[in-house]
Amino acid sequence: MAALNSLSFSVPSQCSERKAIVSSNRTLAANSEGFRCRTSFSCHYVGVRTSASASSSRMVIHCMSASTEPATVSETKLNFLMAYRRPIPNVYNNVLQELIVQQHLMRYKRTYRYDPVFALGFVTVYDQLMEGYPSDEDREAIFQAYIKALKEDPEQYRIDAQKLEEWARAQTASSLVEFPTREGEVEGILKDIAERAGGKGSFSYSRFFAVGLFRLLELANATEPTILEKLCAALNVNKRSVDRDLDVYRNLLSKLVQAKELLKEYMDREKKKLEERASAQKANEAVAKCLGEYSMQAKTDIVLLPPIAHDPL
């Protein structure tokens, strides 16, 4: 966490403006109050004042400290919970919590660099995971909270995913893998990924990246197994890793479908029980109302009966 601190003290001689860079863990104290710099900080000596009658000069040091420590998993999860405070059904929440831990570890890898294919993969997984969620508004609010908890831009994820989807729909199996020889915005994105994956920059492969590739093939109707192999080769990505992660993805989808079916059956049963309870309650209220009306009518009849005449003896 960045911190700005000011220290004021006297030095025994006149000083010109100077700058010192300190790169160690130390505790600075002034007037019995101190702070600890956990990472490098810079001290700028400014505001030098001299006086003819004083043998000392006074200067002010402004110290800037910027932490480079990444967020912890618990901090990311807490950020998510603070950003979205409403309860999430377990069938969705359990998978979300697992995903955010995995993505946190990807996000804070030294070689991580955001790219649109990764974004497309995550958006694809998220939308399929949250399909059938009771509220569209809540589904999007959860997405916003999730990405912001990772200190990234949810709007950028959506924009890039949509851009790649629109591009892929206009491709064929052959044009998809021929991106290195063509010009265009998306082609440029793919070329940059291929260059970085080939060892000329930071690139961190992940399961979401594999799902992004699969989504491109799906939208381009490129169903031949050889197309995936050619695309991986063009992007300098290991096809064996992609195959493995796509198998994991398919298994996840299968489990999600089963879980959602169980949830739907459970919800249907609970809905039926509520309807039966409501119907029984209405019947009881109707019976009680009838009994009450009958009781009131009986009392009225008794009050209105004429007095019984007695024959004189």
C-alpha positions as YAML, in Angstrom:
chain: A
units: angstrom
residues:
- id: 1
  name: MET
  ca: [0.00, 0.00, 0.00]
- id: 2
  name: ALA
  ca: [1.45, 3.33, -0.97]
- id: 3
  name: ALA
  ca: [2.19, 5.70, 1.87]
- id: 4
  name: LEU
  ca: [3.25, 9.31, 1.99]
- id: 5
  name: ASN
  ca: [5.11, 10.49, 5.05]
- id: 6
  name: SER
  ca: [6.88, 13.74, 5.94]
- id: 7
  name: LEU
  ca: [9.79, 14.02, 8.34]
- id: 8
  name: SER
  ca: [11.24, 17.31, 9.55]
- id: 9
  name: PHE
  ca: [14.60, 17.63, 11.27]
- id: 10
  name: SER
  ca: [17.71, 19.82, 11.45]
- id: 11
  name: VAL
  ca: [21.11, 19.17, 9.95]
- id: 12
  name: PRO
  ca: [24.33, 20.78, 11.14]
- id: 13
  name: SER
  ca: [25.27, 22.45, 7.86]
- id: 14
  name: GLN
  ca: [23.78, 24.17, 4.87]
- id: 15
  name: CYS
  ca: [22.61, 21.72, 2.17]
- id: 16
  name: SER
  ca: [21.62, 22.03, -1.44]
- id: 17
  name: GLU
  ca: [18.63, 20.14, -2.79]
- id: 18
  name: ARG
  ca: [19.48, 16.46, -3.09]
- id: 19
  name: LYS
  ca: [17.80, 13.08, -3.60]
- id: 20
  name: ALA
  ca: [18.55, 9.78, -1.93]
- id: 21
  name: ILE
  ca: [17.23, 6.36, -2.83]
- id: 22
  name: VAL
  ca: [17.01, 3.79, -0.06]
- id: 23
  name: SER
  ca: [16.31, 0.09, -0.77]
- id: 24
  name: SER
  ca: [16.17, -1.79, 2.50]
- id: 25
  name: ASN
  ca: [13.77, -2.63, 5.29]
- id: 26
  name: ARG
  ca: [14.26, -0.19, 8.11]
- id: 27
  name: THR
  ca: [12.30, 1.72, 10.72]
- id: 28
  name: LEU
  ca: [12.40, 5.48, 10.75]
- id: 29
  name: ALA
  ca: [11.37, 7.29, 13.91]
- id: 30
  name: ALA
  ca: [10.57, 10.89, 14.65]
- id: 31
  name: ASN
  ca: [9.30, 12.20, 18.00]
- id: 32
  name: SER
  ca: [8.85, 8.61, 19.20]
- id: 33
  name: GLU
  ca: [6.65, 7.79, 16.19]
- id: 34
  name: GLY
  ca: [7.95, 5.59, 13.39]
- id: 35
  name: PHE
  ca: [6.91, 3.65, 10.31]
- id: 36
  name: ARG
  ca: [8.39, 0.65, 8.54]
- id: 37
  name: CYS
  ca: [9.08, 0.63, 4.80]
- id: 38
  name: ARG
  ca: [8.55, -2.90, 3.48]
- id: 39
  name: THR
  ca: [9.83, -2.07, 0.00]
- id: 40
  name: SER
  ca: [12.05, 0.52, -1.62]
- id: 41
  name: PHE
  ca: [11.24, 4.14, -1.09]
- id: 42
  name: SER
  ca: [12.74, 7.40, -2.23]
- id: 43
  name: CYS
  ca: [13.57, 10.44, -0.10]
- id: 44
  name: HIS
  ca: [13.52, 13.88, -1.71]
- id: 45
  name: TYR
  ca: [15.29, 16.62, 0.23]
- id: 46
  name: VAL
  ca: [13.37, 19.82, -0.39]
- id: 47
  name: GLY
  ca: [12.58, 23.13, 1.29]
- id: 48
  name: VAL
  ca: [16.12, 24.02, 2.42]
- id: 49
  name: ARG
  ca: [16.19, 27.17, 4.54]
- id: 50
  name: THR
  ca: [19.28, 28.90, 5.90]
- id: 51
  name: SER
  ca: [19.68, 31.70, 8.40]
- id: 52
  name: ALA
  ca: [22.58, 34.00, 9.13]
- id: 53
  name: SER
  ca: [21.97, 33.77, 12.86]
- id: 54
  name: ALA
  ca: [21.47, 30.03, 12.92]
- id: 55
  name: SER
  ca: [24.19, 27.46, 12.59]
- id: 56
  name: SER
  ca: [21.86, 24.82, 11.28]
- id: 57
  name: SER
  ca: [19.60, 24.45, 8.27]
- id: 58
  name: ARG
  ca: [16.20, 22.89, 8.25]
- id: 59
  name: MET
  ca: [14.92, 20.58, 5.53]
- id: 60
  name: VAL
  ca: [11.86, 18.43, 4.91]
- id: 61
  name: ILE
  ca: [12.06, 14.91, 3.55]
- id: 62
  name: HIS
  ca: [9.10, 13.43, 1.69]
- id: 63
  name: CYS
  ca: [9.30, 9.65, 1.60]
- id: 64
  name: MET
  ca: [7.27, 7.66, -0.90]
- id: 65
  name: SER
  ca: [6.79, 3.95, -0.36]
- id: 66
  name: ALA
  ca: [5.09, 1.70, -2.92]
- id: 67
  name: SER
  ca: [4.44, -1.91, -2.01]
- id: 68
  name: THR
  ca: [5.00, -4.52, -4.71]
- id: 69
  name: GLU
  ca: [3.55, -7.38, -2.73]
- id: 70
  name: PRO
  ca: [0.65, -9.09, -4.55]
- id: 71
  name: ALA
  ca: [-2.72, -9.55, -2.91]
- id: 72
  name: THR
  ca: [-3.33, -12.79, -1.05]
- id: 73
  name: VAL
  ca: [-6.06, -15.28, -1.95]
- id: 74
  name: SER
  ca: [-7.99, -14.36, 1.18]
- id: 75
  name: GLU
  ca: [-7.84, -10.66, 0.26]
- id: 76
  name: THR
  ca: [-9.18, -11.37, -3.23]
- id: 77
  name: LYS
  ca: [-12.01, -13.49, -1.86]
- id: 78
  name: LEU
  ca: [-12.81, -10.82, 0.71]
- id: 79
  name: ASN
  ca: [-12.89, -8.17, -2.03]
- id: 80
  name: PHE
  ca: [-15.42, -10.29, -3.90]
- id: 81
  name: LEU
  ca: [-17.61, -10.81, -0.84]
- id: 82
  name: MET
  ca: [-17.51, -7.10, -0.01]
- id: 83
  name: ALA
  ca: [-18.41, -6.12, -3.58]
- id: 84
  name: TYR
  ca: [-21.35, -8.55, -3.79]
- id: 85
  name: ARG
  ca: [-23.06, -9.03, -0.45]
- id: 86
  name: ARG
  ca: [-26.15, -10.95, -1.48]
- id: 87
  name: PRO
  ca: [-26.31, -14.75, -0.93]
- id: 88
  name: ILE
  ca: [-25.44, -16.98, -3.89]
- id: 89
  name: PRO
  ca: [-26.95, -20.49, -4.20]
- id: 90
  name: ASN
  ca: [-24.40, -23.17, -3.32]
- id: 91
  name: VAL
  ca: [-24.50, -24.84, -6.72]
- id: 92
  name: TYR
  ca: [-23.10, -21.60, -8.19]
- id: 93
  name: ASN
  ca: [-21.12, -20.29, -5.24]
- id: 94
  name: ASN
  ca: [-19.01, -23.42, -4.75]
- id: 95
  name: VAL
  ca: [-17.74, -23.30, -8.33]
- id: 96
  name: LEU
  ca: [-17.24, -19.51, -8.21]
- id: 97
  name: GLN
  ca: [-15.09, -19.78, -5.10]
- id: 98
  name: GLU
  ca: [-12.96, -22.46, -6.72]
- id: 99
  name: LEU
  ca: [-12.59, -20.43, -9.91]
- id: 100
  name: ILE
  ca: [-11.60, -17.22, -8.14]
- id: 101
  name: VAL
  ca: [-8.83, -19.04, -6.27]
- id: 102
  name: GLN
  ca: [-7.49, -20.51, -9.52]
- id: 103
  name: GLN
  ca: [-7.72, -17.19, -11.33]
- id: 104
  name: HIS
  ca: [-6.04, -15.36, -8.45]
- id: 105
  name: LEU
  ca: [-3.04, -17.66, -8.80]
- id: 106
  name: MET
  ca: [-2.97, -17.00, -12.57]
- id: 107
  name: ARG
  ca: [-3.45, -13.26, -12.13]
- id: 108
  name: TYR
  ca: [-0.49, -12.79, -9.78]
- id: 109
  name: LYS
  ca: [2.02, -14.99, -11.58]
- id: 110
  name: ARG
  ca: [5.15, -13.10, -12.53]
- id: 111
  name: THR
  ca: [4.63, -13.87, -16.23]
- id: 112
  name: TYR
  ca: [0.93, -12.99, -16.30]
- id: 113
  name: ARG
  ca: [-0.26, -10.53, -18.90]
- id: 114
  name: TYR
  ca: [-3.90, -9.98, -19.76]
- id: 115
  name: ASP
  ca: [-4.95, -10.88, -23.29]
- id: 116
  name: PRO
  ca: [-8.34, -11.02, -25.09]
- id: 117
  name: VAL
  ca: [-8.23, -14.81, -25.70]
- id: 118
  name: PHE
  ca: [-7.91, -15.35, -21.95]
- id: 119
  name: ALA
  ca: [-10.83, -12.93, -21.45]
- id: 120
  name: LEU
  ca: [-12.95, -14.82, -24.00]
- id: 121
  name: GLY
  ca: [-12.21, -18.08, -22.21]
- id: 122
  name: PHE
  ca: [-13.22, -16.73, -18.82]
- id: 123
  name: VAL
  ca: [-16.39, -15.05, -20.12]
- id: 124
  name: THR
  ca: [-17.36, -18.33, -21.84]
- id: 125
  name: VAL
  ca: [-16.86, -20.33, -18.64]
- id: 126
  name: TYR
  ca: [-18.67, -17.75, -16.51]
- id: 127
  name: ASP
  ca: [-21.69, -17.44, -18.82]
- id: 128
  name: GLN
  ca: [-22.11, -21.19, -19.02]
- id: 129
  name: LEU
  ca: [-21.65, -21.57, -15.28]
- id: 130
  name: MET
  ca: [-24.25, -18.90, -14.49]
- id: 131
  name: GLU
  ca: [-26.73, -19.92, -17.17]
- id: 132
  name: GLY
  ca: [-30.14, -20.26, -15.58]
- id: 133
  name: TYR
  ca: [-29.28, -17.99, -12.64]
- id: 134
  name: PRO
  ca: [-32.52, -16.63, -11.15]
- id: 135
  name: SER
  ca: [-31.71, -12.98, -11.93]
- id: 136
  name: ASP
  ca: [-29.95, -11.53, -14.99]
- id: 137
  name: GLU
  ca: [-29.15, -8.37, -13.03]
- id: 138
  name: ASP
  ca: [-27.54, -10.34, -10.21]
- id: 139
  name: ARG
  ca: [-25.60, -12.48, -12.68]
- id: 140
  name: GLU
  ca: [-23.96, -9.40, -14.18]
- id: 141
  name: ALA
  ca: [-23.38, -7.85, -10.72]
- id: 142
  name: ILE
  ca: [-21.55, -11.02, -9.64]
- id: 143
  name: PHE
  ca: [-19.41, -10.84, -12.80]
- id: 144
  name: GLN
  ca: [-18.48, -7.23, -12.05]
- id: 145
  name: ALA
  ca: [-17.60, -8.03, -8.42]
- id: 146
  name: TYR
  ca: [-15.56, -11.09, -9.41]
- id: 147
  name: ILE
  ca: [-13.33, -9.30, -11.94]
- id: 148
  name: LYS
  ca: [-12.91, -6.19, -9.79]
- id: 149
  name: ALA
  ca: [-11.81, -8.39, -6.87]
- id: 150
  name: LEU
  ca: [-8.89, -9.42, -9.09]
- id: 151
  name: LYS
  ca: [-8.04, -5.73, -9.74]
- id: 152
  name: GLU
  ca: [-9.02, -5.94, -13.40]
- id: 153
  name: ASP
  ca: [-11.62, -4.28, -15.63]
- id: 154
  name: PRO
  ca: [-14.87, -6.26, -16.17]
- id: 155
  name: GLU
  ca: [-15.89, -4.00, -19.04]
- id: 156
  name: GLN
  ca: [-12.64, -4.78, -20.85]
- id: 157
  name: TYR
  ca: [-13.33, -8.50, -20.47]
- id: 158
  name: ARG
  ca: [-16.78, -8.14, -22.04]
- id: 159
  name: ILE
  ca: [-15.61, -5.86, -24.85]
- id: 160
  name: ASP
  ca: [-12.68, -8.08, -25.85]
- id: 161
  name: ALA
  ca: [-14.74, -11.26, -25.64]
- id: 162
  name: GLN
  ca: [-17.42, -9.77, -27.88]
- id: 163
  name: LYS
  ca: [-14.80, -8.52, -30.33]
- id: 164
  name: LEU
  ca: [-13.24, -11.98, -30.71]
- id: 165
  name: GLU
  ca: [-16.64, -13.67, -30.99]
- id: 166
  name: GLU
  ca: [-17.71, -11.37, -33.81]
- id: 167
  name: TRP
  ca: [-14.41, -11.92, -35.59]
- id: 168
  name: ALA
  ca: [-14.56, -15.72, -35.24]
- id: 169
  name: ARG
  ca: [-18.10, -15.89, -36.65]
- id: 170
  name: ALA
  ca: [-16.79, -14.32, -39.86]
- id: 171
  name: GLN
  ca: [-13.94, -16.86, -40.20]
- id: 172
  name: THR
  ca: [-13.59, -20.25, -41.82]
- id: 173
  name: ALA
  ca: [-11.43, -23.10, -40.63]
- id: 174
  name: SER
  ca: [-8.65, -22.10, -43.04]
- id: 175
  name: SER
  ca: [-8.78, -18.33, -42.44]
- id: 176
  name: LEU
  ca: [-8.73, -18.89, -38.69]
- id: 177
  name: VAL
  ca: [-5.31, -20.52, -38.74]
- id: 178
  name: GLU
  ca: [-3.96, -18.17, -41.41]
- id: 179
  name: PHE
  ca: [-4.04, -15.11, -39.13]
- id: 180
  name: PRO
  ca: [-0.21, -14.65, -39.28]
- id: 181
  name: THR
  ca: [-0.46, -13.75, -42.97]
- id: 182
  name: ARG
  ca: [-3.38, -11.35, -42.61]
- id: 183
  name: GLU
  ca: [-3.89, -7.84, -41.27]
- id: 184
  name: GLY
  ca: [-6.55, -6.67, -38.81]
- id: 185
  name: GLU
  ca: [-7.14, -5.83, -35.17]
- id: 186
  name: VAL
  ca: [-7.81, -9.38, -33.97]
- id: 187
  name: GLU
  ca: [-5.08, -10.75, -36.23]
- id: 188
  name: GLY
  ca: [-2.70, -8.32, -34.54]
- id: 189
  name: ILE
  ca: [-3.81, -9.54, -31.11]
- id: 190
  name: LEU
  ca: [-3.18, -13.16, -32.09]
- id: 191
  name: LYS
  ca: [0.22, -12.28, -33.59]
- id: 192
  name: ASP
  ca: [1.22, -10.56, -30.35]
- id: 193
  name: ILE
  ca: [0.21, -13.64, -28.36]
- id: 194
  name: ALA
  ca: [2.15, -15.91, -30.73]
- id: 195
  name: GLU
  ca: [5.24, -13.73, -30.40]
- id: 196
  name: ARG
  ca: [5.08, -13.64, -26.61]
- id: 197
  name: ALA
  ca: [4.31, -17.38, -26.37]
- id: 198
  name: GLY
  ca: [7.31, -18.03, -28.61]
- id: 199
  name: GLY
  ca: [9.58, -16.58, -25.95]
- id: 200
  name: LYS
  ca: [9.80, -12.93, -26.94]
- id: 201
  name: GLY
  ca: [7.76, -11.60, -24.05]
- id: 202
  name: SER
  ca: [5.65, -12.44, -21.02]
- id: 203
  name: PHE
  ca: [3.08, -15.15, -21.64]
- id: 204
  name: SER
  ca: [1.34, -17.36, -19.12]
- id: 205
  name: TYR
  ca: [-0.74, -20.19, -20.51]
- id: 206
  name: SER
  ca: [-3.91, -21.09, -18.58]
- id: 207
  name: ARG
  ca: [-7.09, -23.12, -18.83]
- id: 208
  name: PHE
  ca: [-9.09, -20.02, -19.65]
- id: 209
  name: PHE
  ca: [-6.80, -19.45, -22.63]
- id: 210
  name: ALA
  ca: [-7.52, -23.00, -23.81]
- id: 211
  name: VAL
  ca: [-11.27, -22.41, -23.50]
- id: 212
  name: GLY
  ca: [-10.86, -19.17, -25.46]
- id: 213
  name: LEU
  ca: [-9.23, -21.11, -28.32]
- id: 214
  name: PHE
  ca: [-12.00, -23.68, -28.22]
- id: 215
  name: ARG
  ca: [-14.61, -20.92, -28.40]
- id: 216
  name: LEU
  ca: [-12.92, -19.42, -31.49]
- id: 217
  name: LEU
  ca: [-13.02, -22.80, -33.22]
- id: 218
  name: GLU
  ca: [-16.62, -23.34, -32.19]
- id: 219
  name: LEU
  ca: [-17.81, -20.00, -33.58]
- id: 220
  name: ALA
  ca: [-15.89, -20.53, -36.84]
- id: 221
  name: ASN
  ca: [-17.47, -24.01, -37.21]
- id: 222
  name: ALA
  ca: [-13.96, -25.45, -37.37]
- id: 223
  name: THR
  ca: [-14.73, -28.92, -36.07]
- id: 224
  name: GLU
  ca: [-11.83, -30.83, -37.63]
- id: 225
  name: PRO
  ca: [-9.29, -31.96, -35.00]
- id: 226
  name: THR
  ca: [-6.41, -30.87, -37.22]
- id: 227
  name: ILE
  ca: [-7.55, -27.24, -37.06]
- id: 228
  name: LEU
  ca: [-6.89, -27.04, -33.32]
- id: 229
  name: GLU
  ca: [-3.45, -28.50, -33.89]
- id: 230
  name: LYS
  ca: [-2.68, -25.90, -36.59]
- id: 231
  name: LEU
  ca: [-4.01, -23.05, -34.45]
- id: 232
  name: CYS
  ca: [-1.89, -24.12, -31.48]
- id: 233
  name: ALA
  ca: [1.17, -24.31, -33.72]
- id: 234
  name: ALA
  ca: [0.50, -20.84, -35.13]
- id: 235
  name: LEU
  ca: [0.18, -19.44, -31.59]
- id: 236
  name: ASN
  ca: [3.23, -21.34, -30.26]
- id: 237
  name: VAL
  ca: [1.05, -23.06, -27.65]
- id: 238
  name: ASN
  ca: [1.44, -26.68, -26.52]
- id: 239
  name: LYS
  ca: [-1.53, -28.62, -27.97]
- id: 240
  name: ARG
  ca: [-1.19, -31.39, -25.38]
- id: 241
  name: SER
  ca: [-1.83, -28.86, -22.60]
- id: 242
  name: VAL
  ca: [-4.81, -27.46, -24.51]
- id: 243
  name: ASP
  ca: [-6.31, -30.94, -24.96]
- id: 244
  name: ARG
  ca: [-5.87, -31.72, -21.28]
- id: 245
  name: ASP
  ca: [-7.50, -28.47, -20.15]
- id: 246
  name: LEU
  ca: [-10.38, -28.81, -22.59]
- id: 247
  name: ASP
  ca: [-11.11, -32.25, -21.10]
- id: 248
  name: VAL
  ca: [-11.22, -30.63, -17.66]
- id: 249
  name: TYR
  ca: [-13.54, -27.95, -19.04]
- id: 250
  name: ARG
  ca: [-15.92, -30.52, -20.56]
- id: 251
  name: ASN
  ca: [-16.01, -32.47, -17.29]
- id: 252
  name: LEU
  ca: [-16.80, -29.25, -15.42]
- id: 253
  name: LEU
  ca: [-19.67, -28.48, -17.78]
- id: 254
  name: SER
  ca: [-21.03, -32.00, -17.38]
- id: 255
  name: LYS
  ca: [-20.97, -31.70, -13.59]
- id: 256
  name: LEU
  ca: [-22.60, -28.28, -13.78]
- id: 257
  name: VAL
  ca: [-25.43, -29.64, -15.92]
- id: 258
  name: GLN
  ca: [-26.05, -32.43, -13.41]
- id: 259
  name: ALA
  ca: [-25.90, -30.04, -10.47]
- id: 260
  name: LYS
  ca: [-28.33, -27.63, -12.13]
- id: 261
  name: GLU
  ca: [-30.74, -30.47, -12.89]
- id: 262
  name: LEU
  ca: [-30.65, -31.53, -9.25]
- id: 263
  name: LEU
  ca: [-31.17, -27.92, -8.20]
- id: 264
  name: LYS
  ca: [-34.14, -27.58, -10.57]
- id: 265
  name: GLU
  ca: [-35.72, -30.77, -9.21]
- id: 266
  name: TYR
  ca: [-35.19, -29.51, -5.67]
- id: 267
  name: MET
  ca: [-36.70, -26.11, -6.50]
- id: 268
  name: ASP
  ca: [-39.68, -27.75, -8.21]
- id: 269
  name: ARG
  ca: [-40.31, -29.94, -5.15]
- id: 270
  name: GLU
  ca: [-40.06, -26.97, -2.81]
- id: 271
  name: LYS
  ca: [-42.38, -24.95, -5.02]
- id: 272
  name: LYS
  ca: [-44.92, -27.78, -5.03]
- id: 273
  name: LYS
  ca: [-44.70, -28.06, -1.24]
- id: 274
  name: LEU
  ca: [-45.26, -24.33, -0.87]
- id: 275
  name: GLU
  ca: [-48.27, -24.48, -3.18]
- id: 276
  name: GLU
  ca: [-49.71, -27.41, -1.20]
- id: 277
  name: ARG
  ca: [-49.16, -25.57, 2.07]
- id: 278
  name: ALA
  ca: [-50.75, -22.43, 0.67]
- id: 279
  name: SER
  ca: [-53.73, -24.46, -0.62]
- id: 280
  name: ALA
  ca: [-54.16, -26.20, 2.75]
- id: 281
  name: GLN
  ca: [-53.92, -22.86, 4.55]
- id: 282
  name: LYS
  ca: [-56.60, -21.36, 2.30]
- id: 283
  name: ALA
  ca: [-58.86, -24.37, 2.94]
- id: 284
  name: ASN
  ca: [-58.36, -24.01, 6.70]
- id: 285
  name: GLU
  ca: [-59.10, -20.30, 6.50]
- id: 286
  name: ALA
  ca: [-62.28, -21.01, 4.49]
- id: 287
  name: VAL
  ca: [-63.46, -23.60, 7.02]
- id: 288
  name: ALA
  ca: [-62.70, -21.25, 9.90]
- id: 289
  name: LYS
  ca: [-64.57, -18.46, 8.18]
- id: 290
  name: CYS
  ca: [-67.62, -20.69, 7.59]
- id: 291
  name: LEU
  ca: [-67.58, -21.86, 11.21]
- id: 292
  name: GLY
  ca: [-67.30, -18.28, 12.40]
- id: 293
  name: GLU
  ca: [-70.21, -17.17, 10.25]
- id: 294
  name: TYR
  ca: [-72.30, -20.14, 11.42]
- id: 295
  name: SER
  ca: [-71.52, -19.36, 15.04]
- id: 296
  name: MET
  ca: [-72.49, -15.69, 14.62]
- id: 297
  name: GLN
  ca: [-75.72, -16.64, 12.87]
- id: 298
  name: ALA
  ca: [-76.63, -19.10, 15.63]
- id: 299
  name: LYS
  ca: [-76.10, -16.42, 18.28]
- id: 300
  name: THR
  ca: [-78.28, -14.00, 16.33]
- id: 301
  name: ASP
  ca: [-81.07, -16.57, 16.01]
- id: 302
  name: ILE
  ca: [-81.04, -17.17, 19.73]
- id: 303
  name: VAL
  ca: [-81.30, -13.45, 20.48]
- id: 304
  name: LEU
  ca: [-84.20, -12.96, 18.07]
- id: 305
  name: LEU
  ca: [-86.35, -15.86, 19.35]
- id: 306
  name: PRO
  ca: [-89.70, -14.57, 20.80]
- id: 307
  name: PRO
  ca: [-90.29, -15.14, 24.50]
- id: 308
  name: ILE
  ca: [-92.19, -18.30, 25.34]
- id: 309
  name: ALA
  ca: [-95.76, -17.63, 26.51]
- id: 310
  name: HIS
  ca: [-96.94, -19.52, 29.57]
- id: 311
  name: ASP
  ca: [-100.63, -20.47, 30.08]
- id: 312
  name: PRO
  ca: [-102.11, -19.07, 33.30]
- id: 313
  name: LEU
  ca: [-102.95, -21.69, 35.87]
...
